[in-house]
Amino acid sequence: MKIVVALGGNALGKTAKEQLKLVSETAKPLVDLIEDGHEIVIVHGNGPQVGMINLAMEEANNNMPFPECGAMSQGYIGFHLQSAIQAELKSKRIMKSVATIVTQVIVSETDPAFQNPTKPIGKFYKEQEVPALEEKGYIMVEDSGRGYRRVVPSPLPVDIEEKEMIFTLINSGNVVITCGGGGIPVVRDGFSLKGVPAVIDKDNAAMLLAKMVDADYLVVLTAVEKVAINFGKENEKWLSELSVEEAKEYIEEGHFAPGSMLPKVEACIKFAESLPERKALITSLEKAKEGLNGLTGTIIK
């Protein structure tokens, strides 16, 4: 099967040192899928990493634009991931190459998200620090009593600039890491592309990519083995299978938290309803193989 895998932040580290250690473990279940004969394409998040890069640049008095920070995160996360996956492939004598593509994902300038930034990035600030940050053009919001954080828009992806290169690499039998952090958000500007300060949800980017490459499965890997309704309550229920209609009903009832499980379920719905034979799986990294064999996880179809 052809599978697009969306890796959650739990598979990566908050620092380069931590990440380098974690990715060696992350690579094992991914290579297990390849060993089983599946063709995989990998998308990953970059939440802590892009914020860390942006902060480091600010503290060095280097006013690095946010899209460039996203590109940097794609590069160093991809470097760690591809090195770990390549090593695991070689240990199993699987002759495949791994490539990371610095990927530009096109968004619409008229996306409503630009009028309502909601995606928190970077560290927490004290209230007295906010005016100086707002003078720099940052939009700051209070975050659950923990302090103030910068928020940026999270527009929907509409196209992938490097898609032809992605298709070529996949069709040549390579393992491709692409759309890292949801991709570098860009808008069309004549014949050029212009970066915009935003963050594209990596699950939505993975969903778009999965449709483009005609994947059989979109696999969203997260910290839990299955999706639950009434999460954390006495009547909590873990779900093994959901129809698109059932998933939509649970969303309307408010079962999935925004910024957590909600975007994962929404991305899976969009992929599953795009063609009857397409399925989506939400499970943990460690259970990916079992999930594809129908033994665990939540299937949406």
C-alpha positions in Angstrom: 0.0 0.0 0.0 1.0 3.6 -0.5 0.8 5.4 2.8 1.3 9.1 3.8 2.4 9.2 7.5 1.9 12.3 9.6 4.3 12.3 12.5 3.3 14.1 15.7 5.6 16.1 17.9 5.9 13.2 20.3 8.1 11.5 17.7 10.6 14.4 17.7 12.5 16.3 20.4 12.3 19.9 21.7 16.1 20.3 21.3 18.5 19.1 18.7 20.2 16.8 21.1 16.9 15.3 22.3 15.6 14.9 18.8 18.7 13.1 17.6 18.2 10.5 20.3 14.5 10.2 19.7 14.5 9.8 15.9 16.6 6.6 16.1 13.5 5.1 17.9 11.1 6.8 15.6 12.7 5.3 12.5 12.1 1.7 13.7 8.3 1.4 13.3 8.5 3.5 10.1 11.0 1.1 8.6 8.9 -1.9 9.8 6.2 -0.6 7.5 8.7 -0.5 4.6 9.9 -4.0 5.4 6.2 -5.1 5.2 6.2 -3.9 1.6 4.5 -0.6 2.1 5.5 2.6 0.3 5.6 5.5 2.7 5.9 9.2 2.4 6.6 11.1 5.7 5.2 14.5 6.9 6.2 15.8 10.3 5.3 18.6 12.7 7.7 21.4 13.7 5.8 23.2 16.5 8.6 23.4 19.2 11.4 23.6 16.7 10.2 26.5 14.6 9.5 28.5 17.7 12.9 27.7 19.1 14.6 28.8 15.9 12.6 32.0 15.8 13.5 32.8 19.4 17.1 32.1 18.9 17.2 34.5 15.9 15.5 37.2 17.9 17.9 36.8 20.8 20.8 37.1 18.4 19.2 40.4 17.1 18.7 38.7 13.7 15.3 39.6 12.4 14.8 36.3 10.5 11.4 36.2 8.7 9.1 33.4 10.0 8.9 31.5 6.7 12.7 31.2 6.7 12.5 29.8 10.2 10.1 27.2 8.9 12.6 26.3 6.2 15.4 25.9 8.7 13.2 23.6 10.8 12.5 21.4 7.7 16.2 21.2 7.0 17.4 20.1 10.4 14.4 17.8 11.3 14.7 16.2 7.9 18.5 15.8 8.4 17.9 13.9 11.6 15.0 11.8 10.3 16.5 10.8 7.0 19.8 9.8 8.7 18.0 7.7 11.3 15.7 6.0 8.7 18.6 5.4 6.3 20.6 3.7 9.1 17.6 1.5 10.0 17.1 0.5 6.4 20.7 -0.4 6.0 20.6 -2.5 9.3 17.7 -4.5 7.7 19.5 -4.6 4.3 16.8 -2.7 2.5 18.2 -0.9 -0.4 16.3 2.4 -0.5 17.4 6.0 -0.5 15.8 8.7 1.8 15.4 12.3 0.7 14.1 15.4 2.4 12.5 18.1 0.2 12.4 21.7 1.5 8.7 22.1 0.5 6.7 25.3 -0.2 3.0 24.8 0.3 0.7 27.3 -1.3 -2.1 29.0 0.6 -4.7 31.6 -0.4 -4.1 35.2 0.5 -7.9 35.5 1.1 -7.9 32.6 3.6 -10.0 33.7 6.6 -7.2 32.5 9.0 -5.2 35.6 8.1 -7.9 37.7 9.8 -7.9 35.5 12.9 -4.5 34.2 13.9 -4.8 31.4 16.4 -1.7 29.2 16.2 0.6 29.8 19.2 4.4 29.7 18.6 7.5 30.2 20.6 7.8 30.7 24.4 5.6 32.2 27.0 6.1 35.9 27.9 5.1 38.0 30.9 2.4 40.6 30.6 4.9 43.5 30.9 6.8 42.2 27.9 3.8 42.2 25.6 3.8 46.0 24.5 7.3 45.8 23.1 6.5 42.6 21.2 3.3 44.2 19.8 5.4 47.1 18.6 7.3 44.6 16.4 4.0 43.7 14.8 3.4 40.4 16.8 -0.1 39.5 17.8 0.0 38.3 21.4 -2.7 36.4 23.4 -2.9 35.1 26.9 -2.6 31.3 27.0 -4.5 29.5 29.7 -3.0 31.4 32.6 0.5 30.4 31.6 1.5 33.7 30.1 1.4 35.4 26.7 2.4 33.9 23.4 2.7 35.0 19.8 0.0 33.7 17.5 0.1 33.4 13.7 -2.5 32.4 11.1 -3.0 28.8 10.2 -4.4 28.8 6.6 -5.4 25.7 4.7 -3.0 24.3 2.1 -4.2 24.5 -1.5 -1.2 23.2 -3.5 2.3 21.9 -3.2 4.9 23.7 -5.3 7.4 20.8 -5.4 4.7 18.1 -6.1 6.3 17.0 -9.4 9.6 16.4 -7.7 7.8 14.5 -4.9 6.1 12.3 -7.5 9.4 11.6 -9.3 11.2 10.5 -6.1 8.3 8.3 -4.9 7.9 6.7 -8.3 11.7 5.9 -8.3 11.2 3.9 -5.0 12.7 6.4 -2.6 11.4 7.3 0.9 10.4 10.9 0.8 10.2 13.4 3.8 8.2 16.4 2.7 5.9 19.2 3.8 7.8 19.4 7.1 5.9 21.4 9.6 3.0 21.6 7.2 5.3 23.2 4.6 6.6 26.7 4.2 3.5 28.8 3.7 3.7 30.8 0.5 1.3 32.8 -1.7 1.6 33.4 -5.5 3.1 36.7 -6.5 3.2 36.8 -10.3 5.7 34.1 -11.4 7.2 34.0 -7.9 6.2 32.7 -4.5 6.2 34.9 -1.4 6.6 33.5 2.1 4.0 34.5 4.7 4.2 34.4 8.5 1.9 31.5 9.2 1.9 27.8 10.2 0.1 25.2 8.1 -1.4 22.4 10.1 0.8 19.3 9.3 -2.2 17.0 9.3 -4.0 19.1 6.6 -0.8 19.2 4.6 -0.4 15.4 4.9 -4.1 15.0 3.8 -3.5 17.2 0.7 -0.3 15.3 -0.1 -2.1 11.9 0.4 -4.7 12.9 -2.1 -2.1 14.1 -4.6 0.0 11.0 -4.5 -3.2 8.8 -4.6 -2.3 7.1 -1.3 -4.3 4.2 0.0 -4.0 5.3 3.6 -3.4 8.5 5.5 -1.8 7.5 8.9 -1.8 10.2 11.6 0.5 9.2 14.4 0.0 10.8 17.8 0.5 10.1 21.5 -2.6 7.9 21.9 -3.4 4.5 20.5 -7.0 5.3 19.6 -9.5 8.2 19.3 -11.8 8.6 22.3 -15.1 10.3 22.9 -15.9 11.7 26.4 -12.1 11.8 26.8 -11.0 11.9 30.5 -14.6 11.3 31.8 -16.2 8.4 33.5 -18.0 7.4 30.3 -14.8 7.6 28.1 -15.0 5.3 25.1 -12.2 4.4 22.8 -13.1 4.0 19.1 -11.8 1.3 16.7 -13.7 2.4 13.6 -15.6 5.5 12.5 -17.6 6.3 9.4 -17.1 9.8 8.0 -20.7 10.6 9.1 -20.1 9.4 12.7 -16.9 11.4 12.9 -18.7 14.5 11.8 -21.4 14.0 14.4 -18.8 13.6 17.2 -17.2 16.9 16.0 -20.5 18.7 16.2 -21.0 17.3 19.7 -17.6 18.8 20.7 -15.8 15.5 21.5 -12.4 16.5 20.0 -10.2 19.3 21.4 -9.1 22.1 19.0 -5.4 22.1 18.5 -5.2 18.5 19.6 -7.4 15.7 18.2 -9.8 17.8 16.2 -7.5 18.7 13.3 -6.4 15.1 13.0 -9.9 13.8 12.8 -10.9 16.6 10.3 -7.9 15.8 8.1 -8.8 12.1 8.1 -12.4 12.9 7.2 -11.3 14.9 4.2 -9.1 12.2 3.0 -11.5 9.3 3.6 -14.4 11.0 1.9 -12.4 12.0 -1.2 -12.7 8.4 -2.7 -14.6 5.4 -1.4 -11.5 3.1 -1.2 -9.4 5.6 0.8 -9.0 5.1 4.6 -7.4 7.0 7.4 -5.9 5.7 10.6 -5.1 7.5 13.8 -2.9 5.7 16.3 0.4 5.9 18.1 3.8 5.5 16.4 4.5 2.3 18.1 1.2 0.8 17.0 1.3 1.8 13.3 2.0 -1.6 12.0 -0.7 -3.2 14.1 -3.1 -0.5 13.2 -2.6 -1.1 9.4 -3.3 -4.8 10.1 -6.6 -3.9 11.8 -5.5 -4.8 15.3 -5.7 -1.4 16.9 -6.0 2.3 16.2 -9.1 4.2 14.9 -10.0 3.7 11.3 -12.0 6.4 9.5 -13.6 5.4 6.2 
